[in-house]
Amino acid sequence: MKSIVFLADGMADEPLPELNGKTPLEYANTPNMDFIARNGANGLFVSLPEGFPTSSDVANMSVLGYDLAQYYPGRGPIEAVSQGIELKPDDIAFRCNLITIKDDILTDYSAGHIDNSDSTELINFIQQKLGNEKVTFYPGVSYRNILVLSGNEFCPNVECAKPDSCQGMKLFELPYKPLANSKEAANTASILTELVSESRRLFAENELIKKKNLAVSAIWPHSPGRKPAFPKFSNLYSGKKGAIISAVDVIFGIGICAGMDIIKVPGATGFIDTNYEGKADAAVKALEDHDFVYLHVEAIDECSHMGRLDLKLKAIEEFDSRIVGPVLNKLQNVKDISYALLPDHPVPVKLRKHTRTPVPAAVMGPHIKPDSITFYSENEASRGALGFIKDEELMKILMNLIKKPI
């Protein structure tokens, strides 16, 4: 049995008056996703359990069946692994966004989805001005960068606001605060506050920002943690060999930590201009020598955080027509293959941030008895035969490693 997960980041939503009470997923034209739901079993997957951040690293680790209580390290170290940054035992890695601030309000978590070359130049500029043997900045993809604090005077026990959940909030509402009564936690919160303040001052006078009128106001470190240690994917799932296709460091980092093969597709951007066809072709090709492929698309999530319903609908339909449809078509004559379809978490366009609402999941394969659901959506999935599923259940149902009563 070979398997594919179609992972549409941030696709789930809530009913909207402007869509006549439908969710974007219900409103969009999605014949290929509907095909999977109609010919498979449906349910709701709990991807963001209480006690963990409402972030994509948590959600995608959940989809892959990892025990969060035992293995969740924080987003920063996962993305550091993806970038090939070798973390020492006393290093603390942070995801480091470039953000926009207006009138002391965090208005954009992505600095206008800044171009990679501009982002790299600005992070290198900040490293030159603020970096030292204890503080190191690493450029990533667009607004997604890394900060590493090195030394036993630092720790990850610090409250850090997640910028894509805080758009529209005043900075005084988002302070860095120690979560432990320790000198290390207090010192870490203090240096983060100082780095953000200094970055605002430096960016205000930066020539590149002035010349291009870039929407960059400051850095914003968050999601700290130490070097990850995951069990291998193949050890969790009966020796299955897995591959991950994505455009963003957090998903590649999870894959690397899990010992999966990483497939980078030219032109994959993490936004609506991504190379959909290249990703679909890469997934089909990967199945030739892998048992499992995790095909992740980021674009829908980004449109949702922007609050752009028009772009979210477009991204959902392109995911269906340019990812799901082509893969199903090219593999239609392949026997013993199963498919799972789901978002990692909701991002309601009205809220512009992640929520913990369980997401619709559909599983189709030769071992799956179809239920009565005829199209793929949040509401329909709630009536599906799989009911509520969590932890490693989804993956084991997909791979025919357990039998879920239906």
LOROKE-777894 format. One line per field, with one value per residue (C-alpha): y, x, z; residue number from 1; residue in one letter; chain. Coordinates in steps of 0.05 Angstrom, whole numbers, plus 5000, padded with zeros to 4 digits. Layout:
# residues N
Y Y/... .
X X/... .
Z Z/... .
i NUM/... .
aa A/... .
ch A/... .
END
This chain:
# residues 406
Y 5000/5069/5132/5207/5262/5324/5378/5445/5492/5536/5515/5504/5565/5587/5603/5672/5717/5740/5667/5656/5622/5575/5566/5582/5507/5495/5553/5538/5491/5429/5368/5330/5338/5320/5256/5235/5250/5214/5152/5150/5158/5225/5253/5309/5309/5343/5377/5432/5401/5444/5459/5471/5533/5542/5538/5498/5460/5432/5417/5382/5341/5321/5300/5257/5225/5250/5252/5327/5320/5280/5310/5381/5426/5494/5523/5558/5496/5458/5513/5518/5444/5456/5510/5465/5505/5460/5476/5464/5440/5510/5543/5571/5578/5626/5636/5709/5745/5811/5851/5917/5965/6027/6073/6020/5969/5903/5908/5853/5790/5783/5853/5852/5781/5811/5785/5734/5776/5838/5796/5764/5832/5859/5800/5803/5878/5863/5809/5858/5910/5867/5799/5774/5710/5704/5729/5703/5718/5671/5690/5642/5646/5715/5739/5672/5677/5649/5678/5636/5657/5618/5609/5580/5649/5639/5592/5579/5593/5660/5682/5706/5731/5695/5751/5720/5714/5786/5830/5893/5890/5945/5928/5941/5883/5836/5840/5786/5757/5704/5641/5616/5650/5646/5693/5657/5669/5742/5753/5721/5764/5826/5814/5798/5863/5900/5866/5885/5957/5963/5932/5985/6040/6009/5994/6065/6089/6031/6053/5991/6000/6074/6062/6007/6032/5964/5949/5927/5958/5907/5835/5793/5730/5676/5601/5585/5517/5473/5421/5372/5296/5258/5183/5165/5162/5093/5068/5094/5064/4994/5013/5059/5105/5176/5239/5311/5363/5435/5506/5526/5511/5488/5430/5411/5415/5366/5320/5323/5310/5251/5222/5232/5252/5325/5344/5417/5438/5496/5554/5531/5596/5585/5634/5635/5641/5573/5519/5475/5431/5419/5397/5350/5319/5312/5274/5224/5215/5206/5148/5107/5097/5118/5087/5154/5225/5286/5340/5407/5472/5537/5587/5580/5595/5659/5685/5671/5709/5767/5766/5760/5718/5727/5699/5643/5619/5623/5585/5530/5520/5519/5468/5424/5433/5438/5392/5341/5331/5319/5271/5230/5229/5206/5152/5128/5061/5048/4995/4994/5069/5109/5183/5229/5300/5353/5422/5425/5477/5529/5601/5639/5698/5742/5726/5721/5672/5597/5566/5498/5475/5403/5400/5359/5296/5248/5181/5141/5074/5002/4984/5041/5031/5095/5129/5171/5237/5264/5326/5351/5405/5421/5408/5345/5315/5322/5270/5221/5150/5164/5210/5246/5222/5245/5230/5174/5147/5184/5159/5088/5088/5115/5062/5005/4994/4997/4986/5043/5020/5049 .
X 5000/5026/4996/4991/4969/4941/4953/4919/4947/4895/4838/4783/4741/4673/4606/4606/4546/4576/4578/4505/4524/4574/4647/4699/4710/4635/4629/4690/4688/4726/4706/4770/4767/4693/4713/4757/4703/4649/4692/4722/4706/4703/4713/4741/4814/4839/4903/4913/4902/4897/4962/5002/5009/4959/5015/5030/5088/5041/4986/5031/5065/4995/4976/5039/5021/5077/5066/5068/5077/5140/5170/5145/5207/5180/5178/5245/5288/5247/5260/5333/5341/5311/5362/5420/5436/5472/5444/5488/5459/5456/5428/5357/5327/5270/5229/5244/5191/5199/5137/5102/5085/5042/5026/5054/5005/5028/4993/5027/5062/5097/5122/5080/5104/5173/5215/5269/5327/5304/5291/5360/5394/5357/5371/5445/5442/5413/5465/5520/5491/5465/5498/5554/5579/5514/5465/5461/5409/5399/5359/5304/5246/5213/5192/5209/5278/5316/5348/5394/5414/5476/5496/5472/5446/5386/5327/5263/5216/5192/5123/5129/5069/5056/5053/5003/4955/4965/4952/4916/4943/4983/5055/5045/4996/5050/5109/5162/5153/5191/5150/5196/5223/5295/5351/5356/5282/5286/5350/5320/5257/5301/5346/5288/5255/5320/5331/5261/5271/5339/5314/5259/5311/5358/5304/5277/5343/5357/5371/5341/5275/5273/5292/5241/5189/5188/5136/5189/5189/5222/5241/5195/5226/5178/5167/5233/5262/5324/5350/5295/5298/5243/5234/5240/5177/5196/5200/5131/5099/5124/5185/5148/5195/5167/5179/5156/5141/5131/5159/5169/5222/5174/5148/5217/5244/5192/5209/5284/5273/5229/5282/5239/5266/5258/5236/5244/5207/5235/5186/5151/5142/5094/5045/4992/5046/5074/5091/5029/5043/5114/5091/5039/5090/5140/5090/5075/5149/5164/5116/5160/5210/5172/5114/5086/5085/5064/5044/5038/5013/5019/4982/4913/4940/4974/4911/4871/4920/4914/4839/4831/4769/4776/4847/4828/4774/4822/4876/4827/4804/4875/4894/4837/4849/4925/4946/4892/4863/4928/4955/4890/4889/4961/4953/4883/4909/4955/4930/4940/4944/4907/4895/4882/4857/4855/4878/4927/4884/4830/4846/4780/4789/4749/4796/4860/4890/4890/4835/4832/4769/4778/4789/4753/4791/4774/4809/4801/4833/4819/4813/4765/4690/4657/4607/4547/4584/4580/4624/4683/4670/4674/4601/4596/4658/4625/4573/4624/4637/4706/4678/4731/4802/4867/4940/4967/4897/4893/4960/4946/4877/4909/4963/4916/4954/4891/4818/4774/4702/4657 .
Z 5000/4979/5006/4993/5040/5006/5059/5044/5097/5130/5084/5136/5154/5181/5146/5116/5101/5035/5013/5032/5097/5064/5082/5028/5020/5010/4962/4919/4859/4883/4841/4856/4931/4927/4890/4948/4999/4958/4948/5017/5091/5125/5195/5236/5256/5320/5297/5349/5418/5480/5514/5450/5405/5349/5298/5235/5266/5319/5268/5218/5271/5293/5223/5219/5285/5330/5405/5418/5493/5482/5419/5405/5407/5384/5314/5316/5322/5270/5219/5240/5224/5155/5142/5162/5224/5274/5342/5403/5469/5499/5436/5434/5364/5348/5286/5268/5227/5191/5208/5195/5252/5244/5302/5349/5322/5291/5223/5182/5205/5137/5120/5057/5039/5028/4970/4987/4962/5002/5064/5060/5052/5113/5157/5138/5155/5224/5235/5219/5267/5324/5316/5361/5391/5431/5378/5307/5253/5193/5130/5109/5059/5053/5122/5155/5186/5246/5309/5352/5423/5446/5518/5584/5605/5558/5560/5519/5578/5550/5528/5455/5417/5352/5300/5252/5311/5334/5273/5295/5366/5400/5417/5491/5490/5464/5512/5519/5588/5628/5640/5695/5757/5734/5715/5647/5629/5651/5612/5549/5552/5562/5503/5457/5476/5463/5395/5371/5394/5361/5296/5293/5300/5248/5197/5203/5173/5126/5054/5020/5058/5039/4967/4955/5004/5037/5091/5141/5210/5257/5271/5315/5346/5372/5381/5417/5431/5434/5384/5365/5373/5335/5325/5251/5209/5185/5257/5272/5210/5198/5158/5109/5069/5067/5027/5039/4985/5008/5000/5072/5125/5179/5138/5111/5182/5208/5150/5164/5238/5219/5173/5111/5043/5025/4955/4936/4873/4832/4833/4898/4936/4993/4962/4906/4853/4872/4821/4831/4770/4792/4860/4831/4784/4840/4883/4828/4815/4889/4895/4849/4905/4968/5005/5029/5003/5043/4992/5029/4998/5038/4993/5023/5093/5070/5035/5098/5143/5094/5103/5027/5014/4939/4940/4988/4941/4883/4922/4943/4871/4845/4898/4873/4799/4796/4853/4872/4802/4765/4818/4818/4742/4735/4787/4768/4741/4800/4848/4923/4933/4986/4995/5054/5045/5099/5123/5180/5217/5202/5187/5184/5138/5186/5244/5202/5252/5268/5310/5346/5310/5285/5210/5156/5136/5079/5067/5003/4986/4968/5042/5058/5056/5029/5075/5056/5046/4975/4977/5018/5070/5144/5157/5115/5147/5216/5193/5165/5187/5216/5270/5311/5299/5331/5342/5297/5279/5213/5188/5209/5177/5113/5112/5132/5197/5240/5226/5247/5258/5204 .
i 1/2/3/4/5/6/7/8/9/10/11/12/13/14/15/16/17/18/19/20/21/22/23/24/25/26/27/28/29/30/31/32/33/34/35/36/37/38/39/40/41/42/43/44/45/46/47/48/49/50/51/52/53/54/55/56/57/58/59/60/61/62/63/64/65/66/67/68/69/70/71/72/73/74/75/76/77/78/79/80/81/82/83/84/85/86/87/88/89/90/91/92/93/94/95/96/97/98/99/100/101/102/103/104/105/106/107/108/109/110/111/112/113/114/115/116/117/118/119/120/121/122/123/124/125/126/127/128/129/130/131/132/133/134/135/136/137/138/139/140/141/142/143/144/145/146/147/148/149/150/151/152/153/154/155/156/157/158/159/160/161/162/163/164/165/166/167/168/169/170/171/172/173/174/175/176/177/178/179/180/181/182/183/184/185/186/187/188/189/190/191/192/193/194/195/196/197/198/199/200/201/202/203/204/205/206/207/208/209/210/211/212/213/214/215/216/217/218/219/220/221/222/223/224/225/226/227/228/229/230/231/232/233/234/235/236/237/238/239/240/241/242/243/244/245/246/247/248/249/250/251/252/253/254/255/256/257/258/259/260/261/262/263/264/265/266/267/268/269/270/271/272/273/274/275/276/277/278/279/280/281/282/283/284/285/286/287/288/289/290/291/292/293/294/295/296/297/298/299/300/301/302/303/304/305/306/307/308/309/310/311/312/313/314/315/316/317/318/319/320/321/322/323/324/325/326/327/328/329/330/331/332/333/334/335/336/337/338/339/340/341/342/343/344/345/346/347/348/349/350/351/352/353/354/355/356/357/358/359/360/361/362/363/364/365/366/367/368/369/370/371/372/373/374/375/376/377/378/379/380/381/382/383/384/385/386/387/388/389/390/391/392/393/394/395/396/397/398/399/400/401/402/403/404/405/406 .
aa M/K/S/I/V/F/L/A/D/G/M/A/D/E/P/L/P/E/L/N/G/K/T/P/L/E/Y/A/N/T/P/N/M/D/F/I/A/R/N/G/A/N/G/L/F/V/S/L/P/E/G/F/P/T/S/S/D/V/A/N/M/S/V/L/G/Y/D/L/A/Q/Y/Y/P/G/R/G/P/I/E/A/V/S/Q/G/I/E/L/K/P/D/D/I/A/F/R/C/N/L/I/T/I/K/D/D/I/L/T/D/Y/S/A/G/H/I/D/N/S/D/S/T/E/L/I/N/F/I/Q/Q/K/L/G/N/E/K/V/T/F/Y/P/G/V/S/Y/R/N/I/L/V/L/S/G/N/E/F/C/P/N/V/E/C/A/K/P/D/S/C/Q/G/M/K/L/F/E/L/P/Y/K/P/L/A/N/S/K/E/A/A/N/T/A/S/I/L/T/E/L/V/S/E/S/R/R/L/F/A/E/N/E/L/I/K/K/K/N/L/A/V/S/A/I/W/P/H/S/P/G/R/K/P/A/F/P/K/F/S/N/L/Y/S/G/K/K/G/A/I/I/S/A/V/D/V/I/F/G/I/G/I/C/A/G/M/D/I/I/K/V/P/G/A/T/G/F/I/D/T/N/Y/E/G/K/A/D/A/A/V/K/A/L/E/D/H/D/F/V/Y/L/H/V/E/A/I/D/E/C/S/H/M/G/R/L/D/L/K/L/K/A/I/E/E/F/D/S/R/I/V/G/P/V/L/N/K/L/Q/N/V/K/D/I/S/Y/A/L/L/P/D/H/P/V/P/V/K/L/R/K/H/T/R/T/P/V/P/A/A/V/M/G/P/H/I/K/P/D/S/I/T/F/Y/S/E/N/E/A/S/R/G/A/L/G/F/I/K/D/E/E/L/M/K/I/L/M/N/L/I/K/K/P/I .
ch A/A/A/A/A/A/A/A/A/A/A/A/A/A/A/A/A/A/A/A/A/A/A/A/A/A/A/A/A/A/A/A/A/A/A/A/A/A/A/A/A/A/A/A/A/A/A/A/A/A/A/A/A/A/A/A/A/A/A/A/A/A/A/A/A/A/A/A/A/A/A/A/A/A/A/A/A/A/A/A/A/A/A/A/A/A/A/A/A/A/A/A/A/A/A/A/A/A/A/A/A/A/A/A/A/A/A/A/A/A/A/A/A/A/A/A/A/A/A/A/A/A/A/A/A/A/A/A/A/A/A/A/A/A/A/A/A/A/A/A/A/A/A/A/A/A/A/A/A/A/A/A/A/A/A/A/A/A/A/A/A/A/A/A/A/A/A/A/A/A/A/A/A/A/A/A/A/A/A/A/A/A/A/A/A/A/A/A/A/A/A/A/A/A/A/A/A/A/A/A/A/A/A/A/A/A/A/A/A/A/A/A/A/A/A/A/A/A/A/A/A/A/A/A/A/A/A/A/A/A/A/A/A/A/A/A/A/A/A/A/A/A/A/A/A/A/A/A/A/A/A/A/A/A/A/A/A/A/A/A/A/A/A/A/A/A/A/A/A/A/A/A/A/A/A/A/A/A/A/A/A/A/A/A/A/A/A/A/A/A/A/A/A/A/A/A/A/A/A/A/A/A/A/A/A/A/A/A/A/A/A/A/A/A/A/A/A/A/A/A/A/A/A/A/A/A/A/A/A/A/A/A/A/A/A/A/A/A/A/A/A/A/A/A/A/A/A/A/A/A/A/A/A/A/A/A/A/A/A/A/A/A/A/A/A/A/A/A/A/A/A/A/A/A/A/A/A/A/A/A/A/A/A/A/A/A/A/A/A/A/A/A/A/A/A/A/A/A/A/A/A/A/A/A/A/A .
END
